[in-house]
Amino acid sequence: MRVAVAGCCHGELDKIYETLALAERRGAGPIDLLLCCGDFQAVRNEADLRCMAVPPKYRHMQTFYRYYSGEKKAPVLTVFIGGNHEASNHLQELPYGGWVAPNIYYLGLAGVVKYRGVRIGGISGIFKSHDYRKGHFECPPYNSATIRSIYHVRNVEVYKLKQAKDEGETAKATKFLALDKCLPHRDFLQVIEIDHDPSAPDYLEYDIEWLAILRATNNLINVTARLWNMPENNGLHTRSVQKGDVDMLKELQLSLLVILLLSCGFLYQLTLKPSCLFSCLPPHKSQQGPEALLGKGRSIVFLETSERTEPSPLVSCAVESAAKVYPEQPVVFFMKGLSSSMQLPPNSTNPAFSLLSAIDNVFLIPLDMKSLFEDTPLSSWYTQINASAERNWLHVSSDASRLAIIWKYGGVYMDTDIISIRPIPAENFLAAQASRYSSNGVFGFLPRHAFLWQCMENFVEHYNSYIWGNQGPDLMTRMLRVWCKLEDFQELSDLRCLNVSFLHPQRFYPISYPEWRRYYEVWSPEPSFNDSYALHLWNYMNQEGKGVVRGSNTLVENLYRKHCPRTYRDLIRGPEGSVAGESGTGNK
């Protein structure tokens, strides 16, 4: 097969593909594959440019963004590695490699794939001895040091590639090809012929041996800046036990024994203490902060940005239903009105607070915005803002807080008027409120995802609290349009844009906001909501203060009875009792 090899690309995809077309016309046939050997510059937008370690005068968009947005498609399957002039925030999202645009594949920090039976391996970055034994500790926002160290090769990637040796394989020659950058009158591209398996697929495949190596070396991943040595002899084996190891094991056994004894004593003391009725959280929850709860990136997050500490029945139902649908994941409710001790005033007898506190996987913790916004683009904005003079401050501060929490820790954010009914299968997703329009009432991402970082930057750059939704659903929509070429949904199918899913309106908004009152009506027959993961009740529209009444047989009553039974049992009364309107400030 005919393979084109390019030197430093520097984002000049249009020029490279034009050169390939010329080579095809002059050569012996079509080119099957393009390999780009560094400085690819997969720049999607201006935020990516700021994450490149180059002087400002060299920060140009070039043409990759056209292929990223779908405006163009690479005419030849393209595989590339990273160099030292890259949009590091973008490539950091794909440490194991992946598609950065249709028909354009990044090999990752180190990677091996197969095409037509030919194994293609590569390692990204450049070598610097002082960083070689460190872990991949860098993350946005980069400083003057980490914006460079992030592309320095680490020993763990070299170690992985060294496991691919086949003992029965005969020695082969290594051919070295030096190419220039993509400039006029430079030798930046060469076409070579490579033997291949005619019966092998003509599409990119994972390499099975490489996947096995990734799994076997997973325990070697280091995300700190401390120095780290690989196992001896470059082999995946258990090293022999030395005297020092035996001493260390004895110390570890002794430490575990002490911990076990202390734990037993602690549990015994708990059995002697009277239970808290309404004024405090269960003891096993009281010492856990955001980092401990959210550290695994699987949490369900709710927010209350007012001083309110008495959850309404709807808020209680939202949190309880999430805890019921996600029993193995922490459900974390940030409340600005809680003190740092995470306790209500001693005279408080709020039943909803007590109800939620008693659920094993629900955690109610204080919301400290100043601390939350640290190390994000929102920090400088928050320190300069006069909250008392801002329009829609409760909603704007909620918009900002949800972005920062999910960027820092990952997980799923939900408004407090969303009733969960089944698990959400997507990891990185936005929820469509309508065709080509995103909500921000529910979304989920892995930690430190570049999309949310860019949302926070855009939040500050285009801040205007006088425009309703400008920092919320409008922000999500305009950023999604930067990332993707939005299209209409086809039937009930979700849309996919690189590593972000755009979920169909039926997933969370089967009843649109103009029809919000239908939740408080009697249905016959009742809808199944089989295509939905959760239901948004549009509480902000409920200015009439409609509530849930026991025995009314309305749709919302039946949703409470099924998906938040504790709330229904303890907080919902019959028509003879007064039911307060479902007020709440953190909802949209």
Secondary structure by P-SEA (a helix, b strand, c coil): cbbbbbcccccaaaaaaaaaaaaaaaccccccbbbbcccccccccaaaaaaccccccccccccaaaaaacccccccbbbbbbccccaaaaaaaccccccccccbbbcccccccccccbbbbbcbbbbbccccccccccccccccccccccccccaaaaaaaaacccccccbbbbbbbbbbccccccccbbbbbbbbcccccccccccaaaaaaaaaacccccccccccccccccccccccccaaaaaaaaaaaaaaaaaaaaaaaaaaaaaabbbbcccccccccccccccccccccbbbbbbbccccccccaaaaaaaaaaaaacccccbbbbbcccccccccccccccaaaaaaaacccbbbbbbbcccccccccaaaaaaacccccccaaaaaaaaaaaaaaaaacbbbbbcccccccccccccbbbbbcccccccccccccccccaaaaaaaaaaaacccccccccccaaaaaaaaaaacccccccccbbbbccccccccccccccccccccccccccccccccccccccccccccccccccccccccccaaaaaaaccccccccccccccccccccccccccc
